[in-house]
């Protein structure tokens, strides 16, 4: 879906070839404004860990996993295994069901979250789609 017609796009294109524009690709970005359950679970785990004044290193040691594993779960990259979930439940004193009971209103909409969500969607698009979106964003910025 395009918000501008071809004539509008031609008018917006500057002298710099679009193919020369570089898009920074960031790994591990949440996608869509409807957050994935991995991402929600990760945010919850991070919140519970911090409420208990535990570092990632301390929590990792208590449940016998690597710090990288805790970090990946908290960032929404990986789901914890069943064994890890059971250990987290015990150490954090959180019922297993709480790890997956989400509400859409539990997280505030912030500029940072919106940017991450947008970047997650953009990361999946083709170069051609990115060129179109870039032109639309430039036009919007000029308003």
C-alpha positions, 0 to 999 in steps of 0.5 A: 500500500502506498500513500503517495503516487509515482509523481509524488515519489519522483518529486521527493527523490533527491540527487543521491541514488537510493541504492547508496542509502544504507539502512542499519540492520539491528539484530534481535528487534521485536517485530510488530506492535503486537509483541511476541510472547517471547518478548513479553516473557522476557520483559516479565523475567527481567522485571521479576529479576530486578524486583528481587535485586538479582543480576543476570549473572546471579540468576544464571548461577542459581539456575545453572545456565549461562548469562547469555541464556538469561540475556537471550530470554530477557531480550525475547530471542529465546524461550526458556526450556521447560527445565529452565522455566521450572527452575526460574519459577522456583528461584523467583517464587513465581507460579509457572502459569504467570510466565505466560499470562499476558495482558495487552495493557501491562506495558506502556507505549513509549517512543523507544518501544514504538521505534523498536517495533517499527525497526522490527517490521522494517528489518523484514522488508525488501530493499525496494519496500524500504526505499518506498518507506524512506521516501514517505518518511522524508515527505512526512518529515517535511510537513 
